[in-house]
Every structure is written in structure tokens, then in C-alpha cells.
């Protein structure tokens, strides 16, 4: 059992490193700069999406496209490869819905922080692989990425 747990954790960390947001190279693009396969996959799956925005990024030398949108009062981000295949999904969640290990890890690492936003990060099948939490601490904004066990993987100044 422990071995499986470790393998799953290692896989989650690898996925987060491979597909985690790499803000540095994200660039907003217009709808006509997004591959047709991505647009078709997105529009077919999410016909009621509102306030849609597109970003292009590079992961391991390949172009990927992030589609951000709102639906039913929630914010979502979906990461597609250029063929329209989903690599990762993110969904905004209520701050009070953060699992205890995540909330505890944030409060231990940033005792004076105020949590602004929280998102769960999922594989295409909906399996949660981690969380992204935006915090304010001592007048600065940070984005903290954590695995499902509350281990902080990355912190970026916003």
C-alpha cells in the first residue's frame, strides 16, 4: 500500500511539474490564433461558457493552449495540447472547501496570510492532483501550488 501511495505521489508531482502553470511564458492570444481542433473540442464540451479567454504557453517545447471561462458562477481553466486533447483542468472552489491538509499547510507556511482564491487541479478524468491557492501576505500576493497531501510544490510572487 505505501509503495502505491508513493508511486501515486511521485506521479502527481511529475504531472504538476510537467503541466503546472508556467506563468513566465503564458501569453494571451485571440480566438483566431487558437488551433481549430482546440476550439472545436472546447466549444463542443462547454457550449454555455462565458467570458472565454485564451492563452498560449510552451511545455517541453510543445505549444499548449489554456482556455479560461466562467460557467454557473465558477471559473475554470482547461489546458489543451494543439490537437484538442485535454491535459489538465482547474476549477475555482470555495475557500472553505479546501481540504484540511491544504489549509493547514498554508497557515503553517504563511501564518498571517489571507487566502484570496482557491482552485483544484485535475487530470482530464476529474481526479484531483493538487491545489492552487492565491494568498496575500504582508502586502504581497503569492500563488502557492500544493499536492493533495498539503506539500507545497511551488510558490510564485503574483
C-alpha positions as CSV (number, residue, x, y, z in Angstrom):
1,X,0.0,0.0,0.0
2,X,2.7,2.5,1.0
3,X,4.6,1.8,-2.2
4,X,1.5,2.5,-4.3
5,X,0.9,5.7,-2.3
6,X,4.5,6.8,-3.0
7,X,4.2,6.0,-6.8
8,X,0.9,7.9,-7.0
9,X,2.5,10.9,-5.2
10,X,5.5,10.7,-7.5
11,X,3.2,10.7,-10.5
12,X,1.2,13.6,-9.2
13,X,4.4,15.7,-8.6
14,X,5.7,14.8,-12.0
15,X,2.4,15.8,-13.6
16,X,2.3,19.0,-11.7
17,X,5.8,19.8,-12.7
18,X,5.1,18.9,-16.3
19,X,1.8,20.7,-16.6
20,X,1.9,23.2,-13.7
21,X,1.3,26.8,-14.7
22,X,4.5,28.3,-16.0
23,X,3.3,31.9,-15.9
24,X,6.5,33.3,-17.3
25,X,5.8,32.3,-20.9
26,X,1.9,32.5,-20.9
27,X,0.7,34.9,-23.5
28,X,-2.8,35.9,-24.3
29,X,-3.9,35.1,-27.8
30,X,-7.0,35.9,-29.8
31,X,-9.5,33.2,-30.7
32,X,-8.2,33.1,-34.3
33,X,-4.7,32.2,-33.0
34,X,-6.0,29.1,-31.3
35,X,-5.9,25.8,-33.4
36,X,-9.3,24.8,-34.8
37,X,-9.1,21.4,-33.0
38,X,-8.8,23.1,-29.6
39,X,-11.7,25.5,-30.4
40,X,-13.9,22.6,-31.6
41,X,-13.1,20.4,-28.6
42,X,-13.8,23.3,-26.2
43,X,-17.0,24.6,-27.8
44,X,-18.5,21.1,-28.1
45,X,-17.8,20.3,-24.5
46,X,-18.6,23.7,-23.0
47,X,-21.3,25.4,-25.1
48,X,-22.5,27.6,-22.2
49,X,-19.1,29.0,-21.4
50,X,-19.0,32.8,-20.7
51,X,-16.1,35.3,-20.7
52,X,-13.8,33.0,-22.6
53,X,-10.1,33.9,-22.8
54,X,-7.2,32.1,-24.5
55,X,-3.5,31.8,-23.6
56,X,-0.7,30.0,-25.3
57,X,2.2,28.5,-23.5
58,X,5.1,26.1,-24.2
59,X,5.6,22.9,-22.2
60,X,8.5,20.7,-23.1
61,X,8.9,22.6,-26.4
62,X,5.3,22.0,-27.5
63,X,2.6,24.6,-27.8
64,X,-0.3,24.2,-25.4
65,X,-3.4,26.3,-25.1
66,X,-5.2,27.4,-21.9
67,X,-8.9,28.3,-22.2
68,X,-10.3,30.2,-19.2
69,X,-14.0,30.7,-18.9
70,X,-16.9,31.1,-16.5
71,X,-20.0,28.9,-16.1
72,X,-22.6,28.9,-13.3
73,X,-20.6,31.5,-11.3
74,X,-17.4,29.4,-11.3
75,X,-14.1,30.0,-13.0
76,X,-12.5,27.2,-15.0
77,X,-9.2,26.7,-16.9
78,X,-8.6,23.9,-19.3
79,X,-5.2,23.1,-20.7
80,X,-5.2,21.6,-24.2
81,X,-2.5,20.3,-26.5
82,X,-2.6,21.6,-30.1
83,X,-4.7,18.6,-31.2
84,X,-7.5,19.4,-28.8
85,X,-6.6,16.8,-26.2
86,X,-7.2,17.9,-22.6
87,X,-4.1,17.8,-20.5
88,X,-5.4,19.4,-17.2
89,X,-8.4,21.1,-15.8
90,X,-8.7,23.7,-13.0
91,X,-11.8,24.7,-11.2
92,X,-12.3,27.5,-8.7
93,X,-13.6,26.3,-5.3
94,X,-14.9,28.0,-2.2
95,X,-12.0,28.7,0.2
96,X,-13.9,26.9,3.0
97,X,-14.0,23.8,0.7
98,X,-10.1,23.5,0.8
99,X,-9.2,20.2,2.4
100,X,-7.7,20.5,5.9
101,X,-4.1,19.4,4.9
102,X,-4.1,22.2,2.3
103,X,-5.4,24.9,4.6
104,X,-3.1,23.8,7.4
105,X,0.0,23.8,5.1
106,X,-0.8,27.4,4.0
107,X,-1.4,28.6,7.6
108,X,1.9,27.0,8.7
109,X,4.0,28.4,5.9
110,X,2.2,31.8,5.9
111,X,0.8,32.4,9.3
112,X,-0.5,35.9,8.5
113,X,-1.8,35.1,5.0
114,X,-5.3,35.8,3.8
115,X,-6.5,33.3,1.2
116,X,-7.9,35.1,-1.8
117,X,-8.8,32.3,-4.2
118,X,-8.5,28.6,-4.4
119,X,-8.6,26.1,-7.3
120,X,-8.4,22.4,-7.5
121,X,-6.2,21.0,-10.3
122,X,-7.5,17.9,-12.0
123,X,-6.5,15.3,-14.6
124,X,-8.8,15.1,-17.6
125,X,-10.9,12.4,-15.9
126,X,-11.5,14.7,-12.9
127,X,-9.0,13.1,-10.5
128,X,-7.7,15.9,-8.2
129,X,-3.9,16.2,-8.4
130,X,-3.4,19.3,-6.4
131,X,-4.5,22.8,-5.5
132,X,-3.5,26.3,-6.4
133,X,-4.1,28.9,-3.8
134,X,-3.7,32.7,-4.1
135,X,-2.8,34.4,-0.9
136,X,-2.0,37.9,0.4
137,X,0.7,38.1,3.0
138,X,2.5,41.2,4.3
139,X,1.2,43.3,1.5
140,X,2.3,40.9,-1.3
141,X,0.4,38.4,-3.4
142,X,1.5,34.9,-3.9
143,X,0.3,31.8,-5.8
144,X,1.0,28.6,-3.9
145,X,0.8,25.2,-5.6
146,X,0.3,22.2,-3.3
147,X,-0.1,18.5,-3.9
148,X,-3.2,16.7,-2.4
149,X,-1.3,16.0,0.8
150,X,-0.6,19.6,1.6
151,X,3.1,19.6,0.4
152,X,4.0,23.0,-1.1
153,X,5.5,22.4,-4.5
154,X,5.9,25.9,-5.8
155,X,5.3,29.5,-4.6
156,X,5.3,32.4,-7.1
157,X,5.0,36.1,-6.4
158,X,2.0,37.4,-8.3
